């Protein structure tokens, strides 16, 4: 497999295949298509699916009183999105 990329701005690339570790430069941004935004529903559903009952992840009224001021995304939600959205 040959790594191909298109520079769309200085230091910003859109690629179609993977790259080796040595091919990356610190500070470069790689866009992958299709994009995916983690929504509030993704966070709530995955938090409840994993039986994480801490209200900081899904209760906005409780989370507003925390040091963060809003609900936190369950730390596994982005990982699940990256790894499994194509499989679920």
C-alpha positions in Angstrom: 0.0 0.0 0.0 1.4 3.4 -1.0 0.7 6.3 1.3 -0.8 9.2 -0.7 -1.7 12.6 0.6 -2.8 16.0 -0.7 -1.6 19.1 1.0 -4.6 21.4 1.3 -2.9 24.1 3.3 0.6 24.6 4.8 1.0 21.7 7.3 -2.5 20.4 6.7 -3.1 17.2 4.7 -5.9 15.0 3.4 -4.8 11.4 3.0 -6.3 8.3 1.5 -4.0 5.6 3.0 -2.1 5.0 6.1 1.4 6.2 6.8 4.4 5.0 8.7 5.4 6.5 12.1 8.5 8.1 10.5 6.4 9.9 7.9 4.7 12.2 10.5 6.0 15.6 11.4 5.1 17.3 14.7 2.4 19.9 14.2 1.0 18.6 10.9 -2.8 18.0 10.8 -4.3 15.1 8.9 -7.9 15.1 7.8 -9.6 11.8 7.4 -12.9 11.4 5.6 -15.6 10.8 6.4 -15.5 13.0 9.6 -17.5 12.1 12.7 -18.6 14.4 15.5 -19.2 13.0 19.0 -22.6 14.3 20.1 -24.3 14.6 23.4 -26.4 11.6 22.6 -23.3 9.5 21.8 -21.9 10.3 25.2 -25.2 9.6 27.1 -25.9 6.4 25.3 -22.4 5.0 25.7 -22.2 6.2 29.4 -25.4 4.3 30.1 -24.3 1.3 28.0 -21.2 1.0 30.1 -23.2 1.4 33.3 -21.2 4.4 34.3 -23.7 5.9 36.8 -21.7 9.1 37.7 -24.0 12.0 36.9 -21.1 14.2 35.7 -21.3 12.4 32.4 -25.0 12.8 31.7 -26.8 15.1 34.2 -26.3 18.7 33.0 -27.8 20.2 36.1 -25.3 18.3 38.3 -22.4 19.0 35.9 -23.0 22.8 35.9 -22.1 22.8 39.6 -18.8 21.0 39.0 -15.4 22.6 38.4 -15.9 21.9 34.6 -19.3 23.7 34.3 -20.7 21.2 31.9 -21.1 17.4 31.4 -17.9 15.5 30.6 -17.6 13.1 27.7 -17.1 9.6 29.0 -13.4 8.9 28.2 -14.3 5.7 26.3 -16.8 7.4 24.0 -14.2 8.8 21.5 -12.3 5.5 21.6 -15.5 3.6 20.9 -16.3 6.0 18.0 -12.9 5.6 16.4 -12.7 1.8 16.8 -16.2 0.5 16.5 -18.6 2.8 14.7 -18.1 0.9 11.5 -18.9 -2.4 13.3 -21.9 -1.5 15.5 
